[in-house]
């Protein structure tokens, strides 16, 4: 499908699925309740909402449903692990760039004490842990490290606070 509308303006990407795909999906209900995911009763309403050209969208749905019926992804020549036909109602969300993790932040030492930008020394009785901190991973980090960062540095911060009471 082209990524521009009839006037040549870009169509921002969005993803959609049928209702069957939403069943037993962690996070779906919250995303729907919060408005990140929206429900559309017809493909026409879906296309209009996202500014997508209707006929290419219908064609793409028909191509997908043909592959589902055949049980094979004809574009990449592989079997489909789950066959879910695209049909109304549709649930959709816009794909936007999002801040996933901030590499910068408040500088801390190995005891989770916040370091002053003016003196480069720990600020008494001020501790930090988790994604508010910076420099723990250097210039890059592995995915899924923020939870560990929060837990480890949070425990260190708690011990440091207790030791300094």
Backbone as a ProteinNet text record, in pm:
[ID]
protein_1_A
[PRIMARY]
XXXXXXXXXXXXXXXXXXXXXXXXXXXXXXXXXXXXXXXXXXXXXXXXXXXXXXXXXXXXXXXXXXXXXXXXXXXXXXXXXXXXXXXXXXXXXXXXXXXXXXXXXXXXXXXXXXXXXXXXXXXXXXXXXXXXXXXXXXXXXXXXXXXXXXXXXXXXXXXXXXXXX
[TERTIARY]
84.3	0	88.6	51.6	126.2	115.2	216.8	217.4	177.6	102.1	51.4	-96.1	-168.9	-311.2	-329.8	-454.9	-485.2	-419.2	-394.8	-331.2	-179.1	-125.7	18.5	74.7	-13.1	32.1	63.5	166.1	201.3	90.3	72.8	-19	68.6	50.3	130.2	92.1	190.7	160.5	67.4	-13.2	-100.7	-113.6	-145.1	-166.2	-309.1	-363.4	-500.6	-516.1	-618.2	-646.8	-797	-840.2	-980.2	-999.8	-1124.5	-1156.8	-1098	-1097.5	-1045.7	-901	-823.5	-683.3	-666.6	-766.3	-754.8	-782.5	-837.2	-875	-750	-751.4	-640.8	-506.4	-507.1	-383.5	-354.9	-247.3	-213.5	-198.8	-257	-244.8	-348.5	-420.7	-517.7	-627.6	-687.4	-799.6	-757.2	-639.5	-591.1	-566.6	-507.2	-481.7	-611.6	-711.7	-841.2	-910.3	-909.2	-971.1	-905.4	-774.1	-701.5	-704.8	-759.4	-774.1	-656.6	-555.4	-443.5	-490	-574.2	-635.1	-779.9	-823.1	-959.7	-1032.7	-1164.5	-1247.5	-1315.4	-1317.9	-1382.5	-1473.9	-1600.5	-1698.6	-1688.2	-1624.3	-1608.6	-1469.7	-1428.5	-1298.8	-1303.1	-1420.9	-1435.1	-1408	-1461.5	-1440.7	-1293.8	-1235.4	-1093.8	-1006	-1027.9	-947.9	-964.2	-1086.3	-1111.3	-1042.4	-1051.3	-992.6	-842.3	-774.1	-628.3	-583.3	-678.8	-643.4	-578.8	-611.8	-554.1	-643.4	-583.9	-665.4	-744.3	-875.2	-965.5	-939.2	-932.8	-920.7	-792.7	-675.1	-555.4	-564.2	-631.4	-648.3	-736.5	-845.9	-932.7	-856.1	-773.6	-694	-596	-534.6	-439.2	-509.5	-628	-705.6	-741.7	-784.5	-820.4	-698.5	-582.2	-459.6	-425	-436.9	-409	-504.8	-634.6	-734	-713.9	-664.8	-633.2	-519.4	-417.4	-305.6	-352.5	-443.1	-496.5	-570.2	-650.3	-724.2	-628.7	-517.8	-419.8	-329.4	-321.1	-235.8	-89.1	-59.4	80.1	97.9	204.7	241.6	306	229.6	277.9	388.5	391.8	494.3	632.7	640.4	769.3	785.8	683.5	692.6	706.4	637	646	505.6	493.5	361.5	319.1	189.2	136.4	118.5	171	160.2	20.9	-51.2	-190	-268.4	-381.8	-462.2	-580.8	-572.9	-683.3	-720.1	-838.5	-887.8	-915.1	-883.8	-914	-1058.2	-1138.5	-1278.4	-1322.1	-1424	-1476.4	-1543.2	-1542.5	-1484.2	-1331.2	-1267.7	-1122.4	-1078.9	-965.7	-903.2	-769.5	-746	-627.6	-558.4	-431	-354.3	-252.1	-225.3	-124.6	13.2	108.3	246	317.8	357.1	429	565.1	663.2	791.3	767.6	829.7	813.1	949.8	962	1081.9	1076	1171.3	1172.1	1253.3	1365.6	1453.9	1546.7	1568.6	1655.5	1792.3	1894.9	2029.4	2088.3	2036.1	2087.7	2005.7	2037.7	1961.2	2050	1999.9	2071.8	2191.1	2308.4	2427.2	2425.3	2461.4	2470.1	2602.8	2639.2	2758.5	2717.1	2813.1	2782.8	2699.5	2670.9	2584	2447.7	2420.9	2295.7	2278.3	2386	2379.5	2380.6	2296.8	2290.6	2414.4	2478.1	2599.3	2563	2612.9	2589.1	2662.3	2595.4	2661.4	2755.7	2737.9	2824.2	2951.2	2939	3055.1	3112	3038.2	3076.3	3090	3019.7	3020.7	2876.9	2861.2	2725.5	2650.9	2522.2	2434.5	2383.9	2409.3	2369.9	2221	2194.5	2058	1971.9	2034.3	1956.9	2003.6	1909.7	1939.3	1846.6	1890.4	1808.2	1835	1734.7	1746.9	1651.5	1679.6	1589.9	1615.5	1512.5	1528.2	1554.4	1544.3	1577.3	1728.7	1802.1	1947.6	2014	2137	2212.7	2351.4	2410.7	2548.4	2568.3	2462.5	2478.1	2518.7	2463.7	2492.3	2595.8	2646.8	2739.7	2664.2	2714.5	2653.9	2539.8	2525.6	2420.3	2381.3	2270.8	2227.8	2156.2	2152.2	2078.8	1931.1	1846.8	1703.7	1667	1562.6	1508.7	1595	1693.1	1779.4	1720.5	1620.7	1570.8	1506.9	1442.8	1384	1491.8	1597.1	1708.9	1775.3	1791.5	1849.3	1768.8	1637.2	1550.2	1563	1561.3	1566.9	1702.3	1809	1942.5	1975.4	1962.9	1997.5	1896.3	1772.9	1674.7	1712.6	1758.9	1804.3	1927.4	2019.3	2140.8	2103.3	2010.1	1966.8	1904.3	1821.6	1758.7	1861.5	1960.4	2066.1	2148.3	2175.9	2253.6	2178.4	2047.8	1966.6	1968.1	1945.1	1941.2	2075.9	2184.5	2318	2347.9	2282.4	2310.4	2205.5	2115.6	2014.5	2076.4
-117.4	0	123.5	223	348	416.5	495	567.3	713	741	876.3	868.4	976	979.2	1033.9	1058.1	1104.5	1239	1320.9	1451.9	1443.4	1322.5	1306	1333.7	1356.5	1379.5	1245.1	1241.7	1114.5	1063.7	933.9	867.1	805.5	852	798.9	653.1	567.8	424.2	394.8	293.8	244.4	94.5	28.1	-115.6	-146	-255	-291.3	-441.5	-486.8	-629.3	-648.1	-772	-806.5	-830	-835	-851.5	-980.1	-1085.3	-1214.3	-1202.4	-1119.4	-1102.9	-1033.3	-960.2	-885.4	-970.1	-1089.6	-1174.6	-1228.1	-1222	-1272.1	-1208.6	-1080.3	-1007.2	-913.1	-937.5	-849.2	-704.3	-615.4	-474	-419.8	-507.2	-457.6	-375.6	-429.8	-359.4	-220.8	-210.7	-80.5	13.7	-35.6	48.4	97	9.6	47.5	149.1	121.6	211.1	349.8	354.6	481.8	552.6	487.5	552	536.1	460.4	434.1	347.3	249.8	162.7	207.2	215	258.4	149.1	146	46.8	112.9	39.9	87.7	-22.5	12.4	-87	-124	-39	-68.8	-26.8	-84.9	-47.3	96.8	141	278.4	380.1	353.6	443.6	438.9	321.1	304.1	386.9	371.9	443.9	594.7	639.6	783.5	839.7	769.2	818.5	838.9	744	752.5	820.6	862.4	930.2	838	711	612.4	596.4	575.4	551.4	421.2	428.9	317	195.3	214.7	98	18.5	82.9	3.3	-68.6	-6.6	-71.5	-195.5	-181.9	-297.6	-407.7	-368.5	-465.5	-538.4	-463.5	-525.3	-625	-590.2	-681.8	-807.7	-790.5	-906.3	-996.7	-936.9	-1015.8	-1094	-1029.3	-1098.1	-1214.9	-1190.1	-1295.1	-1411.2	-1383.1	-1489.8	-1576.4	-1513.8	-1589.4	-1671.5	-1616.2	-1688.6	-1812.9	-1797	-1911.7	-2018.4	-1976.4	-2070.5	-2127.6	-2058.5	-2104.4	-2076.4	-1986.6	-1958.6	-1810.7	-1754	-1615.9	-1614.3	-1574.5	-1577.6	-1475.3	-1366.9	-1265.3	-1314.2	-1392.5	-1439	-1590.6	-1660.6	-1804.4	-1885	-1846.4	-1920.4	-1949.3	-2052.6	-2082.6	-1975.3	-1958	-1865.9	-1942.9	-1890	-1962.4	-1952.1	-1847	-1834.1	-1769.6	-1825.5	-1774.9	-1697.2	-1566.6	-1481.1	-1390	-1411.9	-1330.1	-1187.9	-1091.7	-951.8	-923.2	-887.3	-852.8	-756.1	-679	-581	-652.7	-593.8	-463.4	-472.4	-359.9	-351	-272.9	-309.7	-235.5	-186.4	-57.8	1.1	100.1	121.2	223.5	283.8	410.5	483	445.1	429	404.8	538.1	579.1	705	673.9	754.5	739.3	774.8	699.1	721.9	718.1	790.3	780.5	648.6	561.7	429.1	428.8	493.1	493.2	611.9	682.6	799.9	761.3	778.2	741.5	845.8	965.1	1069.4	1076.1	1170.8	1187.1	1233.1	1214.8	1255.6	1162.8	1222.3	1142.1	1088.9	962	901.3	828.9	796.7	715	571.7	487.8	346.1	320.4	426.8	413.7	478.6	513.3	574.4	716.6	780	919.1	1008.6	1110.7	1204.4	1294.5	1309.8	1390.4	1531.5	1631.9	1772.2	1807.8	1878	1923.2	2040.2	2106.9	2221.1	2177	2081.5	2041.9	1906.6	1829.2	1692.3	1601.6	1637.2	1558.5	1517.6	1410.6	1368.3	1478.5	1493.3	1585.6	1510	1561.9	1488.7	1452.2	1327.1	1274.9	1273.4	1277	1270.8	1149.4	1058.2	933.2	919.6	842.8	820.8	681.9	626.9	495.2	488.5	401.1	377.8	470.5	491.6	563.7	712.7	765.5	906.1	926.4	817.8	827.9	815.6	859.8	850.2	798.2	739.4	695.7	555.9	491.2	356.7	259.1	276.1	185.2	239.6	358.5	417.3	480.2	464.8	529.6	449.1	322.7	239.4	136.8	71.4	-31.6	-142.2	-258.2	-369.8	-352.6	-401.2	-395.3	-468.5	-426.9	-485.8	-462.7	-373.9	-348.2	-247.9	-171	-66.7	-125.8	-241.6	-303.4	-345	-405.5	-444.9	-322.5	-219	-93.5	-39.3	-38.5	11.5	-74.1	-205.3	-294.7	-288.4	-301.3	-304	-170.2	-61.8	68.1	111	67.1	95.5	30.2	-95.2	-164.2	-96.1	-58.5	10.4	143.3	217.8	345.8	323.3	221.3	191.7	158.5	77.2	43.9	165.7	250.2	371.4	466	481.2	566.8	510.8	379.3	316.6	333.2	321.8	333	475.2	573.4	712.4	777.6	696.9	753.5	795.6
0	0	0	-80.3	-82.2	52.6	84.6	211.8	193.7	87.2	64.8	28.5	57.4	23.6	-118.5	-158.9	-295	-326.2	-225	-244.8	-234	-214.7	-204.6	-65.2	32.7	169.9	235.3	321.2	385.5	477.3	477.1	568.3	676.9	800	910.1	932.5	963	976.9	1094.1	1074.7	1179.9	1163.7	1271.3	1267.8	1309.1	1258.7	1294.4	1291.8	1360.7	1366.4	1385	1375.2	1400.6	1549.6	1589.4	1731.3	1789.1	1712.2	1759.3	1808.2	1744	1780.7	1915.7	1960.7	2086.3	2209.9	2190.4	2302.9	2372.8	2504.5	2587.9	2553.7	2524.9	2496.7	2613.5	2685.6	2797.6	2750.2	2821	2788.7	2693	2622.5	2525	2591	2697	2761	2809.2	2868.6	2916.5	2799.5	2691.6	2574.2	2511.6	2507.3	2452.6	2543.8	2673.4	2771.3	2768	2753.2	2753.4	2618.3	2515.8	2386	2291.5	2331.6	2241.2	2126	2157	2056.7	2040.2	1914.8	1884.7	1806.7	1820.4	1751.4	1631.7	1519.4	1397.1	1345	1322.1	1279.4	1132	1051.2	907.9	861.8	750.7	693.1	641.6	598.8	550.2	661.9	780.2	894.3	937.7	936.5	969.6	876.4	746.8	647	662.2	680.5	693	817	928.7	1053.3	1039.6	974.6	961.8	832.7	749.1	625.5	523.4	530.5	438.8	316.6	199.4	79.9	94.9	73.2	100	12.1	-118.2	-208.2	-185.2	-172.7	-141.3	-7	90.1	220	205.8	130.8	105.8	33.1	-62.7	-139	-46.8	43.3	135.7	229.1	274.3	359.4	281.7	155.9	72.5	49.9	26.4	7.2	133.4	249.2	375.1	394.1	374.3	394.3	297.7	177.9	81.4	135.8	194.4	251.7	371.4	452.4	567.3	519	414.5	360.5	307.5	248.1	193.1	302.6	417.5	526.4	503.1	408.8	375.5	345	397.2	368.4	230.2	129.4	-8.7	-34.7	43.2	21.5	62.3	170	220.4	213.6	161.3	141.5	269.2	371.5	497.1	549	632.9	688.1	788.2	803.1	902.4	1032.5	1141.9	1268.3	1328.9	1297.8	1345	1232.9	1203.6	1092.4	1145.5	1137.8	1181.1	1065	1012.8	902.6	950.3	864.7	895.6	856.8	957.6	934.1	1043.7	1013.5	1108.7	1225.7	1343.8	1373.7	1381.6	1349.5	1353.1	1477	1531.5	1641.1	1588.9	1604.8	1541.2	1633.1	1602.8	1673.1	1578	1597.7	1520.2	1573.9	1483.2	1524.8	1529.4	1647.3	1668.2	1726.7	1693.5	1766.2	1912.8	2000.9	2143.5	2211	2320.2	2400.6	2474.4	2446.2	2506.6	2635.9	2633.1	2748.7	2734.7	2840.2	2837	2890.3	2807.6	2850.9	2945.4	2942.8	3030.8	3157.6	3240.4	3363	3475.6	3594.9	3715	3735	3755.1	3782.6	3924.3	3940.4	4072.9	4085.7	4210.1	4232	4261.2	4301.7	4324.2	4449.8	4526.5	4643.5	4618	4490.8	4445.9	4497.3	4543.2	4586.2	4462.8	4461.7	4350.1	4354.5	4240.1	4228.3	4183	4252.7	4218.7	4089.4	4000	3877.2	3904.3	4018.2	4052.1	4123	4216.1	4296.6	4258	4180.3	4142.7	4265.2	4372	4495.1	4527	4606.4	4643.7	4718.3	4685.8	4757.2	4879.9	4999.8	5120.4	5121.4	5157.3	5177.6	5051.7	4933.8	4809.9	4729.4	4701.7	4632.7	4511.9	4414.6	4295.2	4239.7	4172.2	4109	3992.1	3899.1	3786.2	3669.8	3589.3	3464.2	3480.6	3601.9	3623.1	3625.9	3646.2	3657.5	3521.5	3513.2	3388.5	3414.7	3311.2	3321.5	3373.6	3422.4	3476.4	3366.3	3247.2	3136.6	3039.5	3061.2	2966.2	2851.7	2729.9	2614.4	2553.2	2591.4	2535.5	2641	2619.4	2713.2	2637.7	2697.6	2640.3	2670.6	2581.2	2605.7	2733.4	2798.1	2920.9	3043.7	3034.6	3150.2	3247.6	3207.2	3296.4	3421.7	3412.1	3530.8	3628.7	3577	3661.8	3722.3	3640.9	3687.9	3805.3	3792.2	3900.3	4025.9	4008.5	4124.1	4194.7	4119	4179.1	4243.7	4168	4224.1	4330.3	4320.6	4424.3	4556.1	4549	4671.2	4728.1	4638.5	4684.4	4749.5	4685.6	4742.6	4880.3	4894.8	5023.7	5130.7	5096.1	5191.4	5228.6	5129.2	5156	5249.2	5224.7	5311.6	5453.7	5467.9	5601	5672.3	5599.5	5659.6	5705.1	5645.1	5676.6	5766.6	5824.3	5914.4	6046.3
[MASK]
+++++++++++++++++++++++++++++++++++++++++++++++++++++++++++++++++++++++++++++++++++++++++++++++++++++++++++++++++++++++++++++++++++++++++++++++++++++++++++++++++++++

